[in-house]
Amino acid sequence: MIYIYSDIAEFDENDYRLLLEKASLQRIQKCESYRFFIDKKISLIAYLLLLYSAGKRFAFYGKPDFLIENNGKPYISQSGFRFNLSHTREGVMCCTDSCEVGCDI
């Protein structure tokens, strides 16, 4: 399944603060580690797209923590699905499947 969010400019600081509560502590720390707000919101949007896709396609609900494979690719240990995230300052893409998957925006 592929999801794309392209209204990056419309996602403001109020949206960010409200939706940051939906993120895991790990993702909150990652978002807050960025210096520029654009990078913070892109990181949060990517995470939210992943949550949406995981729930809709795989009935996986909750706040996942990410682990890193030897090749540097992130994965969610408690899930049975694979994902890939891609982003630019104009849009964010999330792709999920039951096997290895990749996407580029």
N, C-alpha and C positions, 0 to 999 in steps of 0.2 A: 504494500500500500504506500502511496506517495502523498504527502501533504506539503503544501507550500503556503507560506505567509509572506505577503508582499507589501503590507501597509506599515512598514517599519516607522515611517515618519509620523504616523497617526498614533503610535504606541508611546504615550507620554509618561512622565514621572509618576503620575497618579496610578496609571495602569501598572507600572512596574512595582510600586509599593504594595498595591493590592494583591497582585498575582505572585509576588515573591513568597507570600505565605504558603503557596501551594508547593513550593520546592523543598527538597531535602536540605538538611544542614550543609551537606557537601556541595550542593549546587548553589546555595546562598553564598557560601564562602567563595566559590569560583566566580560568581557574578560580581560580588563586591570587590574582588581582587583587581578588576579592571579599572584603569584610570579614567577612561572616557565613558560617558553615559551610553553612547551608541553601542559600545562593546558589551556593556552590562545588559542592555535590553536584548541584544541579539542572542546572548548566551541564555537568557531566561526564556525567550521565545522558542529557541531550539528545544529546550528541556520540556516546555509545555506542549509543543507539537508531539514530542516523543510520548509524553503521558497520555495525550489524546489518542494517538495511534495504538499504543499498548492496550488501553482500555477497550477501544472500539474493536480492534482486530483479535486481540488475544485474551480479553477479559482479565488483564493484569492491571490492578488498581493499587495505588499506594505511592510512596515516595522512594523510588529505587536509588540505591547507591551504585556507583560505577566502579568496576575493576578494570585493569588494563592488561591486555594480552601481551605476550612477549614481543609482538610486532608493533605495539603501541596503540592498537585499536581498542577502544572502550567497549565494555559489555556489561550487562546486568546479570549478576550471578543467579538471582532467584527467578529468572524468566526462562521461557522456552523459545524465545524469539531473538532475532538478530536485528540490528539497526545500523543506520548510517545517517549522519547529520552533515549538512553543508550550508554555508551562509556567505553572504556578501552584505554590504551595507544597504542593499536594496531589497533583500529577501532572504528567507530561511527555508530550507527543505529538509524534510524528515522522510526516510524510507525505512519500512519495516517488513520483515518476512520471516518465514520459519527456517530459512537457510541464509548463508552469507549474502550480503546485499551491499550495494554501493550507490552513491548518487553524487552529482556535482551540479551546482547551480551557478 
